Amino acid sequence: MQYWEAGGISNTAIAAARLGLDCIAIGQVGDEIYGNFLLDVLHDEGIEMVGMVEHDGVIGSSSTSCETHICYVLVNPLQEHAFCSPSDFVNKPALSWMTSLSTKVKMAIKQSKILFCDGFAFFVLQPDLIISALEYATEVGRSIFFDPGPRGKYLANGTPAEQKALDKLLTMSNVLILTSDEAEALTSIRDPILAGMELLRKGICTEWIIVKMGSKGSILITESSVSFAPAFKVDVIDTVGCGDSFGAAIAFGYIHSLPLLHTLTLANAVGGATAMSSGAGRAVATLEKVIEIMTRSQINEDDFIHELLNKDLNVQEITVISNMTNNGNSNKPKHVPLQKVTSELLLKFDPDRIKYSGTIG
């Protein structure tokens, strides 16, 4: 079976919009069938597209001067997937001739609370232009989120310009979101908590390191704490887009100052809801499905986290979502009841669907 769908950072924007955040997509598509399809999908989700290419003083979201970035997702009968893009076979970004941010792009960044970037941006933009966007977001006081994705390990061994931009993203971002494999690739440390702590130590603006552990759950590391939330039990159909939509919930929790465990739990629910459908784009988590998962409140509890936490982490607090409860001490993590967290989260998404005033770009 073959079909088209929006993907990449569009998954993050769609999931965020469905949680109630106002989203702006900054990028460029070609004036062809693929670009028009993506614009229609984003429009239907209430997401504005701000183009980067300017012609005769007018900036449009589609352009005849570039082609829409396409990625083929190859899925086998075991639901294992691999990604293949024409960009894998060229050694320059699609918009390699672009050297500066337009006024309209700067305005989009300025009016947002978060600038969310992923490693696939390097397929489209020059590393120096990515750095310009980071520096402008920092200048106007906006938070930066970065998810290196599978491109991270290649960028770490890429051109000097790519390595410089990657280093800027890893140190200047307020929030880093990555898988345990990606954390290991960037630090050469296998333990996900210690790898996260190493990234935090090297960071300049870094507040949160989030390590995604797939079906095991996720970890959030700050200077003073380590938090862990196990994944929800769901019927997995396809994991494409789970990490992208997970990031949208992290942005929601960050914007609304949710407690750390609540943010992780919401993100796990959004990622789990996305796994219950095939494909990404319009198939990412709906709010109704997220509420259903949190209402059911069934988690994958595993002893592996206790092995990871059974060491001197030199932090003030270690908290774990669990079906049991205790107050913890200096040597043991504090177990917080899952039901308490999900009940408090569900209050945020009552039937009136209160729309929060937060924006990511």
N, C-alpha and C positions, 0 to 999 in steps of 0.2 A: 504494500500500500504506500502511495506517495501523496503528500499534500504539503501545502505551504502553511507557514505560521510565522508570526512575529517571534523574535528571539533575542538573546543577549540581554543588554541593559533594558530593552523594551519589556522584558518579563518583570524586571524590578519595578518599572514605572506602572505597569498594569496592576501588579499586586498591591502597590502602595495606594493607587487610586481607589482600589476596591476596599481598602481599609479606611478610606476617608481623607487621604492626603491629596492636596492639589499638586499636580506634577507637570513639569515642563521637560520635554525631551529636546536636548541640544544636539544637533547633528545635521546630516545631509543625506538625502536619497536622490536617486536618479529620476528623471522624468520619463519613467517607463512603467510597465505593468507591476513590477515588484515594488517600486517606490510608492506608486499610487495605492497598492494594497496595504502597505504598512501605514501610510498616512490615514487611510480609512479606518484601520483597526485602532490606531491611537485616538482618532477623533471620536469613535464610538465609545471609547473608554473615558472620554472627557479629558484627554491629555493633549496639551498644546505642543506643537512642534515648532521650534525656533531653528531656522536654517542658518548655515554658516557661510554660504556663498553669496556674494553680492554682485549684482549686474546693474550697471548704470545707476548706482545709488540705491537699488532696491534689493532687499534680501528675501529670498524665497526658500521654502523648505525642500523644494525639489529643483533639480538643475540638469540641463543637458550637458554640463561640463563634467559630470561624474556619474558613476554607476552605483546602484544600491548594493551595499555589502551583503553578500549571500554566503550562508554557511550550510553545508549539507550535514545532517545528523543521521548517522548510519546506526540502525538498531537491529540486533540479531534476535533470534527466538527467545533467548534468555533475558531479553530486555537490557543487555549490555550495549553501551553506545560509544561511538567515536565521532569526532568532528572533523570535517574537511572543508576547506574554503579555498577559492581561487587565490586569496591573499597569502596562502601558505607557499605559493610558488612564485611570488614576486618579492623583491627586496626593498620596496619602498611603499609607504602608506598611500592609500587611495587619494587623499588630498595633500600630497606631498608638496604641492606648490603653494599651499596656504601658510602664511607666516605670521599672521596677527589675528587677534580676536576682534570681531566687529562690535560696534556700539550696542547692537541689539543683543548679541550674546552676552556681553558684559552686563547689560541691564537684566537679563534673565538670571544670571548668577547672583546679582545684587539683590533681587527681589525674592530669592529663595533662602531657606534656612540651611540647606545641605546641598553641596555639590557632590554627586555620587559618580564615581569613575570606576571602570574595570579594566583589566588587562587588554581586552580586545580593542580598546580605544587606539592602541598602537598600530592596529591594522589600517586605521583611517587617518590619523593625525600624526604630524611630525612630533618627535619627543619634545622639542623646544616649545611647540605650541601647547602641549599638555602642561609643561612647566608654567607657561604664561597663565593658563587657566587656574592652576593651583595658586600661583602668586597673587593673582587678582582676587580669588576667593578669600585668601588670607588677609589681603589688604582691606577688604570691605567687611571683615569679621564673620565670614561664613564658615561653617564646619565642613570638613572634607571627609568623605567615606571612600575607601578604596578596597576593592575585591580583585586581587591579581588574577584569580582563576588559573587555568592551566597554562596561560601565557607567562606567568611569573617566572618559572624556572628557565624559560628560554630567554626572557629579557635579562635575567641575571647574568647570562653568558652572551648577551647580544653586543651590539655596537657600543662604543663609548657613550654616544648620545642616549641610547636606550638605557644603559646602566645608570647614567646620571639621572634620567627622569624617574626610573624605578626607585632609586635611592631617595629622591625627593618625595615620591608618593609614600614610601614606607616610613619616612621620618616626619613629614609634614601633615599627614592625615590625622584627624582626630580619632577616627575609628578604622581599624583594619579588620576585614572579614576574610577568612581563608580556611581551607580544609586542613586537616592534620598533615596530609601529604604535602600540600603547598607550604605549610609552616616548616616542615622538615627540609624541603628543597631550598628554602631561603635561609635557613639557619644551620643546617647540618645537625640538628638536634631532633632525635626521634620522639622523645617524650613531648606530647602536645602542650602541656602546661609549661614546661621549661622552655620550649621553643617560643611560646607566646610571651613569656617573661623576658626572653632575650630580645624579641622585637620591641617590647615595651621599653626596655632599658635603652635601646638605640634610638628610640623615638624622641622627637623634639616637642611635637604638639600632641602626641598620642595619649588618649584617655582610655580607650577600650581596645583590647584585642579579643576578637571572637574567633574561636576555633570550631569549625563544623566537623562533627564526627559521624555523619550519616545516621544510620539506624540506632547508633548508641546515644546520640544526643548532641549537646553543644556546651562549650565552656566559654565563660566571659572573664577576662583577667584585667584587673586594674592595679594601680600601685599598691593598694591596701587590701585587695580581696580577690578571691577566686570563687566563681559561682558556676554550678553545673546543673543543667536540666536534662533529664533523659528524654529520648524521643517518644512520641506517641505511637501506639500500635495502630497501624492503618494497613489496608489492603493495597500494596504497592503495584501499580500498573506500569509507570514510567517515571524515572527520576530526573528526566530532562527538565531544567528550569527550577528545580527545587531550591538550589543554592541561591539563584537570582531572587526568587520570591522571598526566601528566608531573609535576605538583606533588606527587603522593603519593611519587614516587621521590626528589624533592628532600628531602622530609621524612625519608624513610628514611635518606638519606645524611647529613643533618644530625644526626639522633638518634644514629647510629652512628659519627660522626666519620670517614666515608669521605674519602679524598683528593678534592679538588675535581673532577679529571678523571673519577674513578670515579663520582662522584655525577651529573655531567652525562651520562656514557655510559649509566648505568643509566636515567636519566630519558628519554633519547632512545629507548632500547629499549622502555620501557613505553609511551611515546607512540606509537612505531611499531607496537607490537603492537595497540594500541587501534584504529589506523587500518586494520587488516586485517579488521575486522568492521564490520557495519552497526549504527548506533545507538550508544547509550552505556549507562550503568547496568550491567546484567548482561553487556553485550558488551564492557566494557573489558578491558584486558590481563589474561590469566592468567599465572601464574608460569611455566607450561610454555612458553607462547608467547614470553615474555621471554627465557627460557633458550635457546630455539631461535634467536632473532634474534642473541643475543650469541655463540652457538656458531658461527653462520654468518659473523659478523663482516664484512659487506660494507657499506661506507659511501659516502656521496655526497661525494667530495672535490671542492672547487670553489675556484677562484682568488680568489673574492670576499673570503674571510677575510684573505688576504694583503694585499689592498688596504686593508681596515679596520685591519690591524695595522701598516701601513707609515707610521707616524707616531709622534711622540714622545708616548707615553702616560704617562710619568712614573710607572711602576710598577717594582717590583723584579724581577718575573718574569712572562713571557708563555709559556704552554704551550698546545700544540695536539695533539690526537689525530690521528695520521696513520699511513699505511702505511710511512712512512720514519722515520728517527730521526736526531737530532743533539742536541748538548748546548746549543745556542743561545749567545747572548752578549747584551751590553747592547743591541744593535740588532736582533737577530733572535730570533724565538720558538724555544723549545725544543720539538722534535717528540718526542712520546712514542708508542711503538708501540701500535697498537690491540690487537694480540694480547696484549700484556703486561697491559693494563688489563682486557680481557674475561676473560682467564684468571684473574686475581685476583678479579674479581667472581663468576665462576662457582663459585669455592671457597666463597663466602658462601651459595650456594644448592645445596648438595650433595643427593644423594638422601634423606638423613635429614631434610631440610627443618627445620633448626634454627630454632625460632621465637624471634625476638628480643623482648626485653622493652622495647618502646617503645610509647608511646601518643600518639595525636593526638586532639584534640577539636575 
